[in-house]
Amino acid sequence: MGILDTLGEVVGAVAAVEGAEKLDPNAGLLTKGIAAVAGFKGAGALESLVGKKEGETESTEADAQAPDAQA
């Protein structure tokens, strides 16, 4: 896990806490903590999904170019 992955997860946690505070200005520590964990996990899941989609796109492009090279 690289520093950029960790940074993305931390940014996701901060954004989730800020969102919770906007929705409920009197949000307690427990609510903010849950939002931080959810944002951290959500950002990690989103990064893995994007990486997975990029891998599928690259393999699909390689498969599409292979018949052209043989012709």
C-alpha positions as CSV (number, residue, x, y, z in Angstrom):
1,M,0.0,0.0,0.0
2,G,1.5,3.3,-1.1
3,I,1.4,6.7,0.5
4,L,-1.1,7.9,-2.2
5,D,-3.5,5.1,-1.3
6,T,-3.3,6.0,2.4
7,L,-3.6,9.7,1.6
8,G,-6.8,9.0,-0.4
9,E,-8.3,7.1,2.4
10,V,-7.5,9.8,4.9
11,V,-9.1,12.4,2.6
12,G,-12.2,10.2,2.3
13,A,-12.4,10.0,6.1
14,V,-12.0,13.8,6.5
15,A,-14.7,14.4,3.8
16,A,-17.1,12.0,5.6
17,V,-16.6,13.8,8.9
18,E,-17.2,17.2,7.3
19,G,-20.3,15.9,5.6
20,A,-21.6,14.5,9.0
21,E,-21.0,17.9,10.6
22,K,-22.9,19.7,7.8
23,L,-25.8,17.4,8.2
24,D,-25.8,17.6,12.0
25,P,-23.9,20.5,13.5
26,N,-24.4,18.9,17.0
27,A,-23.0,15.5,15.9
28,G,-21.3,13.7,18.7
29,L,-17.9,12.1,18.8
30,L,-19.4,8.6,18.1
31,T,-21.2,9.9,15.0
32,K,-18.0,11.6,13.7
33,G,-16.0,8.5,14.4
34,I,-18.4,6.3,12.5
35,A,-18.3,8.7,9.6
36,A,-14.5,8.7,9.6
37,V,-14.3,4.9,9.5
38,A,-17.0,4.7,6.8
39,G,-15.1,7.4,4.7
40,F,-11.8,5.6,5.2
41,K,-13.2,2.2,4.1
42,G,-15.3,3.7,1.3
43,A,-12.3,5.5,-0.2
44,G,-10.3,2.3,-0.1
45,A,-13.1,0.4,-1.8
46,L,-13.5,3.0,-4.4
47,E,-9.7,3.0,-5.2
48,S,-9.7,-0.8,-5.6
49,L,-12.8,-0.6,-7.8
50,V,-11.2,2.0,-10.1
51,G,-8.0,-0.1,-10.2
52,K,-10.0,-3.2,-11.1
53,K,-11.9,-1.3,-13.9
54,E,-8.6,0.0,-15.3
55,G,-7.2,-3.5,-15.4
56,E,-10.3,-4.8,-17.2
57,T,-10.1,-2.0,-19.7
58,E,-6.4,-2.7,-20.5
59,S,-7.0,-6.4,-20.9
60,T,-10.0,-5.7,-23.2
61,E,-8.0,-3.3,-25.3
62,A,-5.2,-5.9,-25.6
63,D,-7.7,-8.6,-26.6
64,A,-9.2,-6.3,-29.2
65,Q,-5.9,-5.5,-30.8
66,A,-4.6,-9.1,-30.9
67,P,-6.8,-10.2,-34.0
68,D,-5.7,-7.1,-35.9
69,A,-2.1,-8.0,-35.5
70,Q,-2.7,-11.5,-36.9
71,A,-4.6,-10.3,-39.9
